[in-house]
Amino acid sequence: MGSAKTYTGTIVDANCTQASDLTSASNKTKAKNDVMKHCQASSNTTSFALLTKDGNFLKLDDGGNSKLTSMSDSKKNMKVTVTGTVEGDTLKVETVAKM
């Protein structure tokens, strides 16, 4: 298991269908913009992901989801810094802080 790293990006809904386009898209910028437009996290979102500036889509683990759920702020366009380790397409969250 790798050591923890820090990732920055925008919180989005992990269950959004547009997110799958990121892995197969030849145009990452367009795919990332589609995710930003269609996958906004809302007050009803319970499963979150971090969309990094370079277009990586990392689903947060249960601990990360509960940390975000407990934040009272609106999650729409929320920019965060997350420290954790990536396992597959999941980010195992140690800390999350709003930027």
N, C-alpha and C positions, 0 to 999 in steps of 0.2 A: 504494500500500500504506500502511495506517495505521501510526501509531506504536504501540509496545508498550504494553499496558495490563496491570494486575494484576487477576486474577480469583480469588475465593475460593469454595470449595465442597467437595463430597465426591467422592472418586474412586469411579466405578462401572464396570461392564463395558460397554464401548462396543457390544458385539454383542448386548446384551439386547433381546428383542422388545418389552418394555414401554416402552422409551425412545421408540419411534415414537409412543406415545400422547401424549407431551408436546407435540408439534407440533400435534396436532389436537384436543387435549382442551379442552373448555369449562371444566372444573374443573381448573385447573393444580395446586392443592394436592393433590387426590386423585391425579392422575397422578404428581406428584412423590413422594408417599408410596409409591405402587406401585413406582416405580423404586427407591426406597430399600430397599424390602422384597425385591424380586425380582432386582435387578441388582447385588447386592453383588460387588465384585471379590474374587477368591480367589487362592490361590497359583498357580492354573493360568491366570489371566487374562493375556493378552498384549496386548490392545487395550483401552485405557482411555479414559474420558471424564470430564469434570468436570461435575457437576451443581451449578449455582449455587443460591444461596438463593432467587432469583426464578424458578427452574424452567428456566433455560437449560441445554441439553444440548450440550456442546461436545466433540467427539471430539478426542483428542490426536493430534498427528502422530507419525511414527515416532521422532523424537528424544525426544519426551515419553514415549512408551511405553517406550523403552529406559531413560530416566532413572528411571521408576517401577519397572520390572522390576529395576533394580540396587539399589533400596532394599530393605533386608532386613526392614523392618517388615511386619506384616500389613496388607493393603490394605483389609480390611473396616472400613467406617465411617471411613476415613482422610480427615481434613480437611486440605486443602492450600491454599497460595497459589501461583498460577501466573502468571508474567509471560510475555506473548507477544502475538501478533497473530492475530485471527480472519480466516480466509478461508473464506467459505461457512459450513459447519457444523464446520470443523476449526480447532483452536487450535494455531498454530505456536508451540511451547514454547521459550522462552529459558531460564527457570529454573523450578524447582518446589521448594517447601519445605513440609515437614510443619508443621502449626500446633500 
